[in-house]
Amino acid sequence: MRGVERRKTRTVTVGGVPIGSGHPVVVQSMLKRRPDDVEGALADTARLAEEGCRLVRVAVPDEAALGPLGEFCRRSPLPVIADIHYDHRLAIGAVEAGVAKVRLNPGNLRERERVREVAAACRERGIPVRVGGNSGSIKRRDGTDDRSTAEALVDEVLAYCGMLEEFGVGDIIVSVKASDAATNAVVYREVARRSDYPLHLGLTATGPRDEGAMKSSVALGALLLEGIGDTVRVSLTADPLDEVRLTKDILRACGLLDDRPEVVSCPTCGRCEVGLAELSRMVEEVRAALAGRPGGLRVAVMGCVVNGPGEAAECDAGVAFGKGKAALFKGGRVVRVLPASEAVGALLQLLQEP
């Protein structure tokens, strides 16, 4: 697969995790509970870390949540991002508690002097800021309705970034989330064109897991394939583990994450010399045999002579079935032709060879 050419950005480091075009796309998620449930938040964060999440965000909606935030930050296995709205004092308190990044919403925390105070706290401790705009909370600064939501969102977010830069904060990550894929693509492309900030990709209010997974895959996959996006949080009305798993699946599909072997298999059709149930069983057998092996390995299990030989030849190893027989491939060439019943066993043995 041809590699994605990433958009060039500055690098912003969040709790030791570098974010920007010179580094891998970072997976993150957000807790569904408040940080004042310290033990519950820590348990959830540990589960996310085991799944491959690298940053965790938590809502800090009031002083009660702010109080235990320091303990949560000290004990968290992942760098903690504070999600702040409306009250600038919560942002300052979160910085003092030891968070690795603060998310500010230009739609509801916009007073210049209050932003200046937050910027001073972040600058003093070297804490980066995510300027996170959402289509549902953006305000039209000029009081008119003659701009589209997309235009208003981009203008507002970039103006806010400019204000932070004026106050001495240049470690900025930007998100401009809409709730539909088309608008999302427009706003992210425009911010990418007009700035060098690393971009946090997401789609807001996506809905239940299945629907949200489809919308997120379309919206975020399209941008990632264009080289746009440096960290990703998929938002679902579901367990945060589902968000992390889906994010990684999207990155794998875009060729931006290669952390496990890939099995290529055909959907089967009337030309297939192997039934769907049988091919599915063989695919699962191969997947199980590859579990725990590192990325970089592609294996094909193909059911007919039309696409099978070509697909198998493009993989590191594979098998393509014909009438009663199968061709075993390695390194782009046929190494054996054998009875179909012996094919998967021979493929698994081949995969054990150096």
Secondary structure, DSSP 8 states (H G I E B T S, - for coil): -----------EEETTEEESTTS--EEEEE-SS-TTSHHHHHHHHHHHHHHT--EEEEE--SHHHHTTHHHHHHH-SS-EEEEE-S-HHHHHHHHHHT-SEEEE-TTT---HHHHHHHHHHHHHHT--EEEEEETTT---TTS-S-S-HHHHHHHHHHHHHHHHHHTT---EEEEEE-SSHHHHHHHHHHHHHH----BEE--SS--BHHHHHHHHHHHHHHHHHTT--SEE----BS-HHHHHHHHHHHHHHTTS---S-EEEE----TT-SS-HHHHHHHHHHHHHHHTT--SS-EEEEE-STTTHHHHHHHSSEEEEE-SSEEEEEETTEEEEEEEGGGHHHHHHHHHH--
